Amino acid sequence: MTKSGKPTIKDLAEKAGVSKTAVSFAFNSPERISSETYQRIMEIAEKMGYSPDPVARILAKRETKSIGILLPQSIPETFQNPYITEILRGIGSVCDREGLSILVLSPFKGIIAHTILNAAVDGLVIIGVTGTSDVHAVCRQRNMPYVTIDAGQSSDYVNVGIDDKSAARKLTEMLLEHGHRRICVCTLEPISTDLTDTASSETMQARRAGIFEAARHELAENAGAVYFVDTGATYERAYQIALQELKRKDRPTAVCCMAAIQAYGFYRAVRDVGLSIPEDVSVVTFDALPMSSVLYPQLTAVNQPGFEKGEAAAGLLVKLIAGEACRSVVLDSDIWAGNSVAAVNG
């Protein structure tokens, strides 16, 4: 017994008439002992009030059997984004299969390095960081296996994503083919219309490059043919900015959103100012999410496989933790054609 009266592994072993190793197997690797021995140890442990010390187990085995998910924003903000919840579902499916627990992490007071250095996990899935972020250096400093999602392709780390440049180009071409020459692009961060400026996210750089590639001729004739507005990644902010844009005299005839949550805000704003989709404003977005199908008209969107991204990232992380070499993955994506795009009215 400990000083607090809590039974120890030695007490349980003596009471059950087995070795301490057998008790350890019962709680950590039950397949290594007979079912009869396992049942006897568990029954006696329950009667004695014995449970293993999780901290001691972590220290002894040097593993937590858990992975961390580092979010791009605060937890309340991030969980508003249904695309992120799809990623989390994918990660969760792998963790269920592998017997792993999940620790959800957000930057501690905005300091990502502090969060990583103090996370009691075996590895990290990091969502939406940049290739130049300090995150990579901090993970290497801790010798922490990690996989990124939507961080852009690099030989320096393992990432799961899609061809964002191609997807953005296709969305823009669709709008241009319908005659739109006043396109508002809703971004998740401030973005310049100057292609020589660097966006903080490789994903946003790729999407911007795709947009400019599609609209280079239109932009040469009219600098306002495509413009960028930072609406962030929350529904309410997207809604408020949508109201401002739609009330302008030179309001956009089309909106291209970088996240479905922004499109939801625009749908509400279009209705509230007395306009219609797609008759007055066409709307397209990244993230073809299941809930988007209930919108009217149905939303045209890049079919970003959020669940598959999470599933692939977690699977790669399990391999990295086991010491296996892994390579980045580029998943297929296409455009789900809804009914939210029409030719310019008038």
N, C-alpha and C positions, 0 to 999 in steps of 0.2 A: 504493500500500500504506500502511496505517496503521503506527504505530510497533510495534504488536504483530504485524505481518506479515499482518494480515487484509486481503484485497482489498476495494477500494472500488467504488462504483457506476461511477466514472470508469474504473477498471481493466477492469471487465467490459464497459463500452461500447466501449472501444478494442479489446479482444480480439475482441468479436463484430462489430465494424465498424458499430456503430449509435450513435445518440445516447443520452445519459443519459435523455432523455425516454422513448425506446423501452424502455429497461430498466425504468424506473418503471412504464410501462404493463404490461409483462410480469408484474410482481409484484402490481399493484394493479387494472389494468383490461385483462386480456388480450384482451378483445373488440375493443380499439381498434387492434390490430396484426394482421398476417397470422399464420396458424397456423405458417407456415414460420419467420418471424422469432421467434415465441414459442418454438418448439422449439429453435432455434439458441441463443437466449439462455439457456434453461433448461439445456441440455446443457453449455454453457461454464461457467455458474454452478456446476454440480455439480462439474466438473473443477477449477475454481479454489477451491472451498470457500466460495463467496460466499453469504451470506444477508443480507437486509435487516435493519436494526436496528429492532426493533419500537418501541422508545422514541422513536427519531428519527421514525419514521412517525407515531406518535401526536402528537408535537409539531408536525410539519409539517401534518398534516391536521386537527388539533384534534378527532379522534374516535378512539375505541378499538374500534369495531365490537363492543362487548360491552355487556350490560345486567346490572345487579346485582339480586339477589333478597334483600331484607332480611327475615330471619326474625323471628318474634315471640319466640322463646326461643333458647337455645344450640343449636348444630347437633345434638349428640347427642339432646337432648330433642325438638327439632322433627322429626327424622327417625324418631322412634318413631310419629309420627302419620300414619297412612296417607292421611288427607284431604289433608295437606300434600304428600305425594308425588304425589297425583293433580293438584294444582295445578301442581307442578313439571313433570309430564309435559306439561300443556297449554302451559306457557311454553316448554318445550323444543321442542315441535312448531313453534311460530312461529319460534324462533331457528334451527332447522334450515332452514326455508324461506327465511328472510331472510339466512342466512349470518352469524349473530351468535353470539358466545360468551357463556357465562353465568358470572358471578361470584357465588357464594353467600356472603352476609354475615350475620353475627349481631352483636348489640350487643357492641362491644369493652369487656370488663370491665363490661358493663351500661350502657355509655354509647353510646346510639344516635347522638348528634350526632357523636362522634368517628368512628364508622364511616362515616357519610355524607360527612363533610368530606374523608375520606381515600380514598374509593372511586374507583378509576380506571375509571369506566364512563360511558356516554353517557346513561343514565337508570336509574330504579329501579322495580321492582315491589315494593311494600311490603305484607306480609301481616299483618293483624290489629292494626294500630295504631288509636288513637282519633282522633277528629276534632280533639280539643284537644291532641294530642301535639305536643311540640317538633319532631317529625320534619318537619311541614309547613313550619315557619319555617326550619329548617335547609336543606331542599331549595330553598326560594325564595332563601335567602341565597346558595346556590351556583348559582342559576339552573339547577337540575337538573330536567329533566322527570321526572315520576313518576306512577304509577297505584297506587291502593290496592286491596286485596281485603279485604272484610269490615270496612271502617272506618265503615260507615254512609253515608247519602246526604247530600251537601252541595253547594252551588253553588261552594264554595271549592276543591274538588279533584275529580279524576276517580276514581270508585270503581266496582268491580264487585262485585255481591252479589246476594242474593235478598231477598224480603220476609220478614225474620226474625220480625217480630211475628206475621204471619199464620200462618207455619209453626209457631211455638211454641203459638199459640192452638189450632190444629187438633190437635196432639199431645196437649195437655192435655184438650181436649174429648173426645178418644177415650178417654182413661183415665177421665174422670169418667162418661162414658156407660156404662162397664163397672163402675160402682159404687165406684171407688177414691176414698177420702177420706183416705188417708195416702200422699202422693206425695213422694218424695225427688227433688229436682232436682239433678243433679250439674253443677256449674259449673266453668269454667276459671279462676276468680278468686273471691275472697271477695265474696259478694253478700248484701245485707240483705233481709229480708222487708218492710222499710219502703219503699214505692214512692216516697216523697219523697227517699230517698237516691239518689245518682247512682252508677251502676256506671261503672267506668273505661272500658269499651268501649261504643261506640254499638250494636254488635251485641248485646251482652249486655243493654243497656238495652231494646232492641227486643224481645228474646226474653222478658225478664222482664215487660214490659208485656203481651205476648200471653198469658203464663201467668196473670197477675193478671186480665186481662180475661175469660178463660175461667172462672176459679175464684172470681170475686168473691163469689158467693152462698155458696159453701162456706166461704170464708175468713171471711166475716162471722159464720158460725155456729161455726167451729172454726179458730182461728189456726194449728193444726198440720196442717190439711188438705193444705197444700203447704209444704214447707220446703226450704231450700237448703244444700247441702254442697259445699265447695270441694275437689275431688279433683285439680285440676291437669290436665295433659294428658299424663300418662304412665300406661302400663298398670299398673306395679307400685303406684304411689300409689293409683290407682283401686281396685285389688284389695284393698289393705290397708284402705282406708276402707270399702269394701263389706263386708268381714268385720265391721267394727265395727257398721255399720248393721244388718246382717242378724241380729246376735246380740242386738240390743236387744229388750226385752219389747214395746215398741211399734214393732216393725220396720215399715218401709214395705211396703205391698201392691203398690206400683208405683214404678218408677224411670224418670226422664226424663233422659237424658244429653245434654250439649251437644256431645259428640264421640264418634265410634264407638269410639275407643280406651278410653274410660271404660266403655262397654257391654261390651267384651271382658273387662275386669277384673271387672265384675259377673257375667258369665256364669260365670267360673271360681269366684268366691266363692260364688255360689248353689249350685253343685255341691258345693263343699268343705264347706259347712255342712249338707248333706243336704236341701236344698230343691230345688224344681223350677220351671222357667219353662215355661209361664205359670201353672201350677196354684197355686203359692204366691206368686210374684212376677212381675208383668208388667214388661217392659223395652221402652222405646222410645228412640230417639236421633236426633240430627241425623247427617248423613253416611251415606247409603246407598251403601256402598262395595262393589266387586266381591267382596272377600274375606268380606264379611258373609254372603253367600249360602251359605257352607259351614258356618255356625253351625247348631246344632240346639237348639231350633227356630229357623227363620229369623227374623232380626231385623226388626221393624217400624221404619222409619226415614224421615226426611225425605230425599228424593232431592236432596241438594245436589250440583250439577254441578261438582265440583272441577276436572276436566279442562277443562271449558268456561270456568270462571272464569279459570284460568291462561291459556288460549288467548285469551280476550277481553282480558284485562289486557295481555298482551304485544303483541297487535295494536294496542291503543290507544296503548301506549307508543311503538311504532314510528312511529305517526302524529304523536305529540307531539314526538318527536325531530326529525321532518321539518318541524316548524313548523305542523302542521295543528291546528285546533281540534277538541276532542273533548268528548263529554258522558258522564256516568256511565251505567252499564248495570245494569238489574235483570233478572236471569235468572229464568226460570220454575222452579218447584220443585213437587213433589207428595209425597205420602206413599206409600212403598212398603209395602204391607200384608203383613207376614210372618205368623208364627204365635206371636209372643212376647207377645201381649196376650189376656187372658181376664177374665171377670167375677170379682169378688172371691170367694175361696173361703170359703164359710160366711158 
